[in-house]
Amino acid sequence: LYSYGANFRLVGHYTSVEEPRLPEGYRGHSAVGGHKTSDVIASLDNYMAVDFDVIAMMIGTNDADKDIPTSLANYRTILNRIYETNPKAKVYIASLCPKSGVSISTWWNFGINPYIPDFVDEYKAKGYDITYVDNITGYNWSTADFPATDTVHPNAQGREKNEGEVFHSLGI
């Protein structure tokens, strides 16, 4: 967002950031790596304790293929809490980007991915401002987008592909 010249303020209780070019004022956020949806729920009080208007959400990579019913229930808990805290929040909810070496057609049906558009439709029907972000199609994902030791979490190159779709959804 900063590189695109958007006017924004990050909020959250974390101050670390991988991008050293960002000014100090852009270091408050609630992004965490390595968390399961249950970990996000355990920290919801902290996440919801900030004044937010927009949430970009991509969660579940670490538990997407383990227990689908629990992941789905956790997504619903998180979305409900977001909208209880701020009914006017704008939520961008993204599909999980593919694992290294897995075909796009396989990934489309992997874990929670097929259910995310249904969540968007469900919450839109309730009158909430929510947008689906497709992190799968339209990209030329490759093994170069992931660290050699991690086939699930994109490296800096892969994150740029992922973030580009969110920016596109924001109209930037």
MODELLER restraints for C-alpha pairs under 7 A, 6 or more apart:
rsr = mdl.restraints
at = mdl.atoms
rsr.add(forms.Gaussian(group=physical.xy_distance, feature=features.Distance(at['CA:4:A'], at['CA:172:A']), mean=6.94, stdev=0.5))
rsr.add(forms.Gaussian(group=physical.xy_distance, feature=features.Distance(at['CA:9:A'], at['CA:26:A']), mean=6.45, stdev=0.5))
rsr.add(forms.Gaussian(group=physical.xy_distance, feature=features.Distance(at['CA:10:A'], at['CA:26:A']), mean=5.58, stdev=0.5))
rsr.add(forms.Gaussian(group=physical.xy_distance, feature=features.Distance(at['CA:10:A'], at['CA:27:A']), mean=6.78, stdev=0.5))
rsr.add(forms.Gaussian(group=physical.xy_distance, feature=features.Distance(at['CA:10:A'], at['CA:28:A']), mean=5.33, stdev=0.5))
rsr.add(forms.Gaussian(group=physical.xy_distance, feature=features.Distance(at['CA:10:A'], at['CA:29:A']), mean=5.57, stdev=0.5))
rsr.add(forms.Gaussian(group=physical.xy_distance, feature=features.Distance(at['CA:11:A'], at['CA:28:A']), mean=4.84, stdev=0.5))
rsr.add(forms.Gaussian(group=physical.xy_distance, feature=features.Distance(at['CA:11:A'], at['CA:29:A']), mean=4.94, stdev=0.5))
rsr.add(forms.Gaussian(group=physical.xy_distance, feature=features.Distance(at['CA:11:A'], at['CA:50:A']), mean=6.38, stdev=0.5))
rsr.add(forms.Gaussian(group=physical.xy_distance, feature=features.Distance(at['CA:11:A'], at['CA:52:A']), mean=6.83, stdev=0.5))
rsr.add(forms.Gaussian(group=physical.xy_distance, feature=features.Distance(at['CA:12:A'], at['CA:28:A']), mean=4.87, stdev=0.5))
rsr.add(forms.Gaussian(group=physical.xy_distance, feature=features.Distance(at['CA:12:A'], at['CA:29:A']), mean=3.94, stdev=0.5))
rsr.add(forms.Gaussian(group=physical.xy_distance, feature=features.Distance(at['CA:12:A'], at['CA:30:A']), mean=4.73, stdev=0.5))
rsr.add(forms.Gaussian(group=physical.xy_distance, feature=features.Distance(at['CA:12:A'], at['CA:47:A']), mean=6.67, stdev=0.5))
rsr.add(forms.Gaussian(group=physical.xy_distance, feature=features.Distance(at['CA:12:A'], at['CA:50:A']), mean=6.03, stdev=0.5))
rsr.add(forms.Gaussian(group=physical.xy_distance, feature=features.Distance(at['CA:13:A'], at['CA:28:A']), mean=6.03, stdev=0.5))
rsr.add(forms.Gaussian(group=physical.xy_distance, feature=features.Distance(at['CA:13:A'], at['CA:29:A']), mean=6.04, stdev=0.5))
rsr.add(forms.Gaussian(group=physical.xy_distance, feature=features.Distance(at['CA:13:A'], at['CA:30:A']), mean=6.11, stdev=0.5))
rsr.add(forms.Gaussian(group=physical.xy_distance, feature=features.Distance(at['CA:14:A'], at['CA:28:A']), mean=5.43, stdev=0.5))
rsr.add(forms.Gaussian(group=physical.xy_distance, feature=features.Distance(at['CA:14:A'], at['CA:29:A']), mean=5.22, stdev=0.5))
rsr.add(forms.Gaussian(group=physical.xy_distance, feature=features.Distance(at['CA:14:A'], at['CA:30:A']), mean=5.81, stdev=0.5))
rsr.add(forms.Gaussian(group=physical.xy_distance, feature=features.Distance(at['CA:15:A'], at['CA:27:A']), mean=4.83, stdev=0.5))
rsr.add(forms.Gaussian(group=physical.xy_distance, feature=features.Distance(at['CA:15:A'], at['CA:28:A']), mean=4.83, stdev=0.5))
rsr.add(forms.Gaussian(group=physical.xy_distance, feature=features.Distance(at['CA:15:A'], at['CA:29:A']), mean=6.56, stdev=0.5))
rsr.add(forms.Gaussian(group=physical.xy_distance, feature=features.Distance(at['CA:16:A'], at['CA:27:A']), mean=6.26, stdev=0.5))
rsr.add(forms.Gaussian(group=physical.xy_distance, feature=features.Distance(at['CA:17:A'], at['CA:27:A']), mean=6.09, stdev=0.5))
rsr.add(forms.Gaussian(group=physical.xy_distance, feature=features.Distance(at['CA:30:A'], at['CA:47:A']), mean=6.38, stdev=0.5))
rsr.add(forms.Gaussian(group=physical.xy_distance, feature=features.Distance(at['CA:34:A'], at['CA:62:A']), mean=6.68, stdev=0.5))
rsr.add(forms.Gaussian(group=physical.xy_distance, feature=features.Distance(at['CA:35:A'], at['CA:62:A']), mean=6.73, stdev=0.5))
rsr.add(forms.Gaussian(group=physical.xy_distance, feature=features.Distance(at['CA:36:A'], at['CA:60:A']), mean=5.62, stdev=0.5))
rsr.add(forms.Gaussian(group=physical.xy_distance, feature=features.Distance(at['CA:36:A'], at['CA:62:A']), mean=5.43, stdev=0.5))
rsr.add(forms.Gaussian(group=physical.xy_distance, feature=features.Distance(at['CA:36:A'], at['CA:63:A']), mean=5.66, stdev=0.5))
rsr.add(forms.Gaussian(group=physical.xy_distance, feature=features.Distance(at['CA:37:A'], at['CA:59:A']), mean=6.41, stdev=0.5))
rsr.add(forms.Gaussian(group=physical.xy_distance, feature=features.Distance(at['CA:37:A'], at['CA:60:A']), mean=5.51, stdev=0.5))
rsr.add(forms.Gaussian(group=physical.xy_distance, feature=features.Distance(at['CA:37:A'], at['CA:71:A']), mean=6.44, stdev=0.5))
rsr.add(forms.Gaussian(group=physical.xy_distance, feature=features.Distance(at['CA:37:A'], at['CA:74:A']), mean=5.97, stdev=0.5))
rsr.add(forms.Gaussian(group=physical.xy_distance, feature=features.Distance(at['CA:38:A'], at['CA:74:A']), mean=6.52, stdev=0.5))
rsr.add(forms.Gaussian(group=physical.xy_distance, feature=features.Distance(at['CA:41:A'], at['CA:78:A']), mean=6.51, stdev=0.5))
rsr.add(forms.Gaussian(group=physical.xy_distance, feature=features.Distance(at['CA:48:A'], at['CA:85:A']), mean=6.74, stdev=0.5))
rsr.add(forms.Gaussian(group=physical.xy_distance, feature=features.Distance(at['CA:53:A'], at['CA:89:A']), mean=4.81, stdev=0.5))
rsr.add(forms.Gaussian(group=physical.xy_distance, feature=features.Distance(at['CA:53:A'], at['CA:90:A']), mean=6.18, stdev=0.5))
rsr.add(forms.Gaussian(group=physical.xy_distance, feature=features.Distance(at['CA:54:A'], at['CA:89:A']), mean=5.61, stdev=0.5))
rsr.add(forms.Gaussian(group=physical.xy_distance, feature=features.Distance(at['CA:54:A'], at['CA:90:A']), mean=4.68, stdev=0.5))
rsr.add(forms.Gaussian(group=physical.xy_distance, feature=features.Distance(at['CA:54:A'], at['CA:91:A']), mean=5.76, stdev=0.5))
rsr.add(forms.Gaussian(group=physical.xy_distance, feature=features.Distance(at['CA:55:A'], at['CA:90:A']), mean=6.32, stdev=0.5))
rsr.add(forms.Gaussian(group=physical.xy_distance, feature=features.Distance(at['CA:55:A'], at['CA:91:A']), mean=4.79, stdev=0.5))
rsr.add(forms.Gaussian(group=physical.xy_distance, feature=features.Distance(at['CA:55:A'], at['CA:92:A']), mean=6.13, stdev=0.5))
rsr.add(forms.Gaussian(group=physical.xy_distance, feature=features.Distance(at['CA:56:A'], at['CA:91:A']), mean=5.98, stdev=0.5))
rsr.add(forms.Gaussian(group=physical.xy_distance, feature=features.Distance(at['CA:56:A'], at['CA:92:A']), mean=4.69, stdev=0.5))
rsr.add(forms.Gaussian(group=physical.xy_distance, feature=features.Distance(at['CA:56:A'], at['CA:93:A']), mean=6.12, stdev=0.5))
rsr.add(forms.Gaussian(group=physical.xy_distance, feature=features.Distance(at['CA:57:A'], at['CA:92:A']), mean=5.97, stdev=0.5))
rsr.add(forms.Gaussian(group=physical.xy_distance, feature=features.Distance(at['CA:57:A'], at['CA:93:A']), mean=4.81, stdev=0.5))
rsr.add(forms.Gaussian(group=physical.xy_distance, feature=features.Distance(at['CA:57:A'], at['CA:94:A']), mean=6.13, stdev=0.5))
rsr.add(forms.Gaussian(group=physical.xy_distance, feature=features.Distance(at['CA:58:A'], at['CA:93:A']), mean=6.01, stdev=0.5))
rsr.add(forms.Gaussian(group=physical.xy_distance, feature=features.Distance(at['CA:58:A'], at['CA:94:A']), mean=5.01, stdev=0.5))
rsr.add(forms.Gaussian(group=physical.xy_distance, feature=features.Distance(at['CA:58:A'], at['CA:95:A']), mean=6.60, stdev=0.5))
rsr.add(forms.Gaussian(group=physical.xy_distance, feature=features.Distance(at['CA:58:A'], at['CA:96:A']), mean=6.45, stdev=0.5))
rsr.add(forms.Gaussian(group=physical.xy_distance, feature=features.Distance(at['CA:61:A'], at['CA:96:A']), mean=6.34, stdev=0.5))
rsr.add(forms.Gaussian(group=physical.xy_distance, feature=features.Distance(at['CA:64:A'], at['CA:71:A']), mean=6.74, stdev=0.5))
rsr.add(forms.Gaussian(group=physical.xy_distance, feature=features.Distance(at['CA:64:A'], at['CA:111:A']), mean=4.58, stdev=0.5))
rsr.add(forms.Gaussian(group=physical.xy_distance, feature=features.Distance(at['CA:64:A'], at['CA:112:A']), mean=5.50, stdev=0.5))
rsr.add(forms.Gaussian(group=physical.xy_distance, feature=features.Distance(at['CA:65:A'], at['CA:110:A']), mean=6.95, stdev=0.5))
rsr.add(forms.Gaussian(group=physical.xy_distance, feature=features.Distance(at['CA:65:A'], at['CA:111:A']), mean=4.44, stdev=0.5))
rsr.add(forms.Gaussian(group=physical.xy_distance, feature=features.Distance(at['CA:68:A'], at['CA:111:A']), mean=6.39, stdev=0.5))
rsr.add(forms.Gaussian(group=physical.xy_distance, feature=features.Distance(at['CA:68:A'], at['CA:112:A']), mean=6.39, stdev=0.5))
rsr.add(forms.Gaussian(group=physical.xy_distance, feature=features.Distance(at['CA:83:A'], at['CA:89:A']), mean=6.73, stdev=0.5))
rsr.add(forms.Gaussian(group=physical.xy_distance, feature=features.Distance(at['CA:87:A'], at['CA:128:A']), mean=7.00, stdev=0.5))
rsr.add(forms.Gaussian(group=physical.xy_distance, feature=features.Distance(at['CA:88:A'], at['CA:129:A']), mean=6.97, stdev=0.5))
rsr.add(forms.Gaussian(group=physical.xy_distance, feature=features.Distance(at['CA:89:A'], at['CA:129:A']), mean=6.64, stdev=0.5))
rsr.add(forms.Gaussian(group=physical.xy_distance, feature=features.Distance(at['CA:90:A'], at['CA:129:A']), mean=5.03, stdev=0.5))
rsr.add(forms.Gaussian(group=physical.xy_distance, feature=features.Distance(at['CA:90:A'], at['CA:130:A']), mean=5.76, stdev=0.5))
rsr.add(forms.Gaussian(group=physical.xy_distance, feature=features.Distance(at['CA:91:A'], at['CA:129:A']), mean=6.41, stdev=0.5))
rsr.add(forms.Gaussian(group=physical.xy_distance, feature=features.Distance(at['CA:91:A'], at['CA:130:A']), mean=4.66, stdev=0.5))
rsr.add(forms.Gaussian(group=physical.xy_distance, feature=features.Distance(at['CA:91:A'], at['CA:131:A']), mean=6.28, stdev=0.5))
rsr.add(forms.Gaussian(group=physical.xy_distance, feature=features.Distance(at['CA:92:A'], at['CA:130:A']), mean=5.86, stdev=0.5))
rsr.add(forms.Gaussian(group=physical.xy_distance, feature=features.Distance(at['CA:92:A'], at['CA:131:A']), mean=4.87, stdev=0.5))
rsr.add(forms.Gaussian(group=physical.xy_distance, feature=features.Distance(at['CA:92:A'], at['CA:132:A']), mean=6.02, stdev=0.5))
rsr.add(forms.Gaussian(group=physical.xy_distance, feature=features.Distance(at['CA:92:A'], at['CA:133:A']), mean=6.44, stdev=0.5))
rsr.add(forms.Gaussian(group=physical.xy_distance, feature=features.Distance(at['CA:93:A'], at['CA:131:A']), mean=6.20, stdev=0.5))
rsr.add(forms.Gaussian(group=physical.xy_distance, feature=features.Distance(at['CA:93:A'], at['CA:132:A']), mean=5.23, stdev=0.5))
rsr.add(forms.Gaussian(group=physical.xy_distance, feature=features.Distance(at['CA:93:A'], at['CA:133:A']), mean=5.86, stdev=0.5))
rsr.add(forms.Gaussian(group=physical.xy_distance, feature=features.Distance(at['CA:94:A'], at['CA:132:A']), mean=5.87, stdev=0.5))
rsr.add(forms.Gaussian(group=physical.xy_distance, feature=features.Distance(at['CA:94:A'], at['CA:133:A']), mean=4.36, stdev=0.5))
rsr.add(forms.Gaussian(group=physical.xy_distance, feature=features.Distance(at['CA:94:A'], at['CA:134:A']), mean=5.95, stdev=0.5))
rsr.add(forms.Gaussian(group=physical.xy_distance, feature=features.Distance(at['CA:94:A'], at['CA:135:A']), mean=6.45, stdev=0.5))
rsr.add(forms.Gaussian(group=physical.xy_distance, feature=features.Distance(at['CA:95:A'], at['CA:113:A']), mean=5.50, stdev=0.5))
rsr.add(forms.Gaussian(group=physical.xy_distance, feature=features.Distance(at['CA:95:A'], at['CA:116:A']), mean=6.64, stdev=0.5))
rsr.add(forms.Gaussian(group=physical.xy_distance, feature=features.Distance(at['CA:95:A'], at['CA:133:A']), mean=6.36, stdev=0.5))
rsr.add(forms.Gaussian(group=physical.xy_distance, feature=features.Distance(at['CA:95:A'], at['CA:134:A']), mean=5.54, stdev=0.5))
rsr.add(forms.Gaussian(group=physical.xy_distance, feature=features.Distance(at['CA:95:A'], at['CA:135:A']), mean=5.50, stdev=0.5))
rsr.add(forms.Gaussian(group=physical.xy_distance, feature=features.Distance(at['CA:96:A'], at['CA:113:A']), mean=6.44, stdev=0.5))
rsr.add(forms.Gaussian(group=physical.xy_distance, feature=features.Distance(at['CA:96:A'], at['CA:135:A']), mean=6.40, stdev=0.5))
rsr.add(forms.Gaussian(group=physical.xy_distance, feature=features.Distance(at['CA:97:A'], at['CA:135:A']), mean=5.19, stdev=0.5))
rsr.add(forms.Gaussian(group=physical.xy_distance, feature=features.Distance(at['CA:97:A'], at['CA:136:A']), mean=5.65, stdev=0.5))
rsr.add(forms.Gaussian(group=physical.xy_distance, feature=features.Distance(at['CA:98:A'], at['CA:104:A']), mean=6.90, stdev=0.5))
rsr.add(forms.Gaussian(group=physical.xy_distance, feature=features.Distance(at['CA:98:A'], at['CA:107:A']), mean=5.73, stdev=0.5))
rsr.add(forms.Gaussian(group=physical.xy_distance, feature=features.Distance(at['CA:98:A'], at['CA:136:A']), mean=6.48, stdev=0.5))
rsr.add(forms.Gaussian(group=physical.xy_distance, feature=features.Distance(at['CA:99:A'], at['CA:151:A']), mean=5.42, stdev=0.5))
rsr.add(forms.Gaussian(group=physical.xy_distance, feature=features.Distance(at['CA:99:A'], at['CA:152:A']), mean=4.75, stdev=0.5))
rsr.add(forms.Gaussian(group=physical.xy_distance, feature=features.Distance(at['CA:100:A'], at['CA:142:A']), mean=6.37, stdev=0.5))
rsr.add(forms.Gaussian(group=physical.xy_distance, feature=features.Distance(at['CA:100:A'], at['CA:143:A']), mean=5.10, stdev=0.5))
rsr.add(forms.Gaussian(group=physical.xy_distance, feature=features.Distance(at['CA:100:A'], at['CA:146:A']), mean=6.47, stdev=0.5))
rsr.add(forms.Gaussian(group=physical.xy_distance, feature=features.Distance(at['CA:100:A'], at['CA:151:A']), mean=4.77, stdev=0.5))
rsr.add(forms.Gaussian(group=physical.xy_distance, feature=features.Distance(at['CA:100:A'], at['CA:152:A']), mean=6.52, stdev=0.5))
rsr.add(forms.Gaussian(group=physical.xy_distance, feature=features.Distance(at['CA:101:A'], at['CA:143:A']), mean=6.27, stdev=0.5))
rsr.add(forms.Gaussian(group=physical.xy_distance, feature=features.Distance(at['CA:104:A'], at['CA:136:A']), mean=6.81, stdev=0.5))
rsr.add(forms.Gaussian(group=physical.xy_distance, feature=features.Distance(at['CA:108:A'], at['CA:114:A']), mean=6.52, stdev=0.5))
rsr.add(forms.Gaussian(group=physical.xy_distance, feature=features.Distance(at['CA:117:A'], at['CA:132:A']), mean=6.29, stdev=0.5))
rsr.add(forms.Gaussian(group=physical.xy_distance, feature=features.Distance(at['CA:120:A'], at['CA:130:A']), mean=6.05, stdev=0.5))
rsr.add(forms.Gaussian(group=physical.xy_distance, feature=features.Distance(at['CA:120:A'], at['CA:131:A']), mean=6.42, stdev=0.5))
rsr.add(forms.Gaussian(group=physical.xy_distance, feature=features.Distance(at['CA:120:A'], at['CA:132:A']), mean=6.22, stdev=0.5))
rsr.add(forms.Gaussian(group=physical.xy_distance, feature=features.Distance(at['CA:123:A'], at['CA:130:A']), mean=6.97, stdev=0.5))
rsr.add(forms.Gaussian(group=physical.xy_distance, feature=features.Distance(at['CA:124:A'], at['CA:130:A']), mean=6.29, stdev=0.5))
rsr.add(forms.Gaussian(group=physical.xy_distance, feature=features.Distance(at['CA:133:A'], at['CA:165:A']), mean=6.76, stdev=0.5))
rsr.add(forms.Gaussian(group=physical.xy_distance, feature=features.Distance(at['CA:133:A'], at['CA:166:A']), mean=6.40, stdev=0.5))
rsr.add(forms.Gaussian(group=physical.xy_distance, feature=features.Distance(at['CA:133:A'], at['CA:169:A']), mean=6.83, stdev=0.5))
rsr.add(forms.Gaussian(group=physical.xy_distance, feature=features.Distance(at['CA:135:A'], at['CA:162:A']), mean=5.97, stdev=0.5))
rsr.add(forms.Gaussian(group=physical.xy_distance, feature=features.Distance(at['CA:135:A'], at['CA:165:A']), mean=6.71, stdev=0.5))
rsr.add(forms.Gaussian(group=physical.xy_distance, feature=features.Distance(at['CA:145:A'], at['CA:154:A']), mean=5.58, stdev=0.5))
rsr.add(forms.Gaussian(group=physical.xy_distance, feature=features.Distance(at['CA:145:A'], at['CA:155:A']), mean=5.69, stdev=0.5))
rsr.add(forms.Gaussian(group=physical.xy_distance, feature=features.Distance(at['CA:145:A'], at['CA:157:A']), mean=5.45, stdev=0.5))
rsr.add(forms.Gaussian(group=physical.xy_distance, feature=features.Distance(at['CA:145:A'], at['CA:158:A']), mean=4.21, stdev=0.5))
rsr.add(forms.Gaussian(group=physical.xy_distance, feature=features.Distance(at['CA:146:A'], at['CA:153:A']), mean=6.43, stdev=0.5))
rsr.add(forms.Gaussian(group=physical.xy_distance, feature=features.Distance(at['CA:146:A'], at['CA:154:A']), mean=4.48, stdev=0.5))
rsr.add(forms.Gaussian(group=physical.xy_distance, feature=features.Distance(at['CA:146:A'], at['CA:155:A']), mean=4.83, stdev=0.5))
rsr.add(forms.Gaussian(group=physical.xy_distance, feature=features.Distance(at['CA:146:A'], at['CA:158:A']), mean=6.45, stdev=0.5))
rsr.add(forms.Gaussian(group=physical.xy_distance, feature=features.Distance(at['CA:147:A'], at['CA:154:A']), mean=6.90, stdev=0.5))
rsr.add(forms.Gaussian(group=physical.xy_distance, feature=features.Distance(at['CA:147:A'], at['CA:155:A']), mean=5.64, stdev=0.5))
